[in-house]
């Protein structure tokens, strides 16, 4: 039996029953804000043939449905892809699947726990502006009171009658 590969000609049969190895699944941002698109990468290698396809699968409905995105090869063993941005409060689960040229499959899902993050709201400056202005307002009040007290003392001592 001959195995045919697109654009690579025809190769003799390969006795490969070992799937690729997926390691070091990472993403570029630990905290993902709303509508940010985190980059996910993984180290994927195959001992006998070569890695033919790496998929990033993600779900936003607790695993009921999954979207597959082909990861692009960044270098010989590093594959990467983005997960699209979502609204704040969205829980995103993801995993990585890899195939070699004889269709051996490897699946990495963080030991059954999946890789998970929750999208957080974008930092809203207007929500924190009152908190930032509060110390300045308090300082202004204390300075104003100190000046008023000082001016009041001078007025009293200026009106005082000599002994």
Secondary structure, DSSP 8 states (H G I E B T S, - for coil): --EEETTTEEE---------EEEEEEES-SS-BTT---EEEEEEE-SSS-EEEEEEEEESSTTSS-EEEE-EESSSSEEEEE-----TT-EEEEEEEEEETT--EEEESTTTT-EEEE-B----HHHHHHHHHHHHHHHHHHHHHHHHHHHHHHHHHHH----
